[in-house]
Amino acid sequence: MAALFGASIAGLTSVVTQRTQAKAQWIAHDRIRRQDLYKEFIEEASHCYVHALQHDEPDLAALVGLFAKISRMRVQSSTEVANEADQVGRRIVDAYQAPEKTFLQLREMLADGSIDVLGRFSDVCRAEFDSLRAQQF
């Protein structure tokens, strides 16, 4: 009876350990996938924003790529991250309607912080990663 009980406990422990390891691997893989997506979004949004500040005609191909990444975030990310990414996209589109910026104006925007359209997005992403890290342990 003791041997049967011991074997049952060992088997149950093995199943729980495997399930825990599988969950940890899935969370780690998901985190890497999100990091890659956010990195690509930040790079593409930066390029689109600079273009919008210097031109009044939008780069439609780049904007489509940007909004495709936002759609991927709606599937893979938290609601907060997806909503903030959408706000970034809207700010970029709105920037095309503003007059083109000179280098002096860009310097002023840099000095007063108004050039940073990705700051809040980065903060929300960091909070999401902190939450994922807490789930992993």
ChimeraX attribute file (.defattr): number of C-alpha atoms within 10 A of each C-alpha:
attribute: neighborCount
match mode: 1-to-1
recipient: residues
	/A:1	6
	/A:2	7
	/A:3	8
	/A:4	9
	/A:5	10
	/A:6	11
	/A:7	12
	/A:8	12
	/A:9	12
	/A:10	12
	/A:11	12
	/A:12	12
	/A:13	12
	/A:14	12
	/A:15	12
	/A:16	12
	/A:17	12
	/A:18	12
	/A:19	12
	/A:20	14
	/A:21	13
	/A:22	12
	/A:23	14
	/A:24	16
	/A:25	13
	/A:26	13
	/A:27	16
	/A:28	15
	/A:29	12
	/A:30	15
	/A:31	18
	/A:32	12
	/A:33	12
	/A:34	19
	/A:35	14
	/A:36	12
	/A:37	17
	/A:38	21
	/A:39	12
	/A:40	14
	/A:41	22
	/A:42	19
	/A:43	12
	/A:44	16
	/A:45	24
	/A:46	17
	/A:47	14
	/A:48	24
	/A:49	25
	/A:50	15
	/A:51	19
	/A:52	24
	/A:53	21
	/A:54	18
	/A:55	17
	/A:56	14
	/A:57	10
	/A:58	16
	/A:59	14
	/A:60	10
	/A:61	8
	/A:62	15
	/A:63	19
	/A:64	11
	/A:65	15
	/A:66	23
	/A:67	18
	/A:68	13
	/A:69	21
	/A:70	25
	/A:71	15
	/A:72	13
	/A:73	22
	/A:74	17
	/A:75	11
	/A:76	16
	/A:77	20
	/A:78	13
	/A:79	12
	/A:80	16
	/A:81	24
	/A:82	22
	/A:83	17
	/A:84	19
	/A:85	30
	/A:86	20
	/A:87	17
	/A:88	25
	/A:89	22
	/A:90	12
	/A:91	15
	/A:92	22
	/A:93	17
	/A:94	13
	/A:95	22
	/A:96	20
	/A:97	14
	/A:98	13
	/A:99	12
	/A:100	16
	/A:101	16
	/A:102	11
	/A:103	10
	/A:104	9
	/A:105	12
	/A:106	17
	/A:107	13
	/A:108	13
	/A:109	14
	/A:110	12
	/A:111	10
	/A:112	10
	/A:113	11
	/A:114	10
	/A:115	16
	/A:116	13
	/A:117	19
	/A:118	19
	/A:119	11
	/A:120	15
	/A:121	20
	/A:122	17
	/A:123	13
	/A:124	18
	/A:125	21
	/A:126	13
	/A:127	13
	/A:128	18
	/A:129	15
	/A:130	12
	/A:131	11
	/A:132	15
	/A:133	14
	/A:134	9
	/A:135	11
	/A:136	15
	/A:137	7
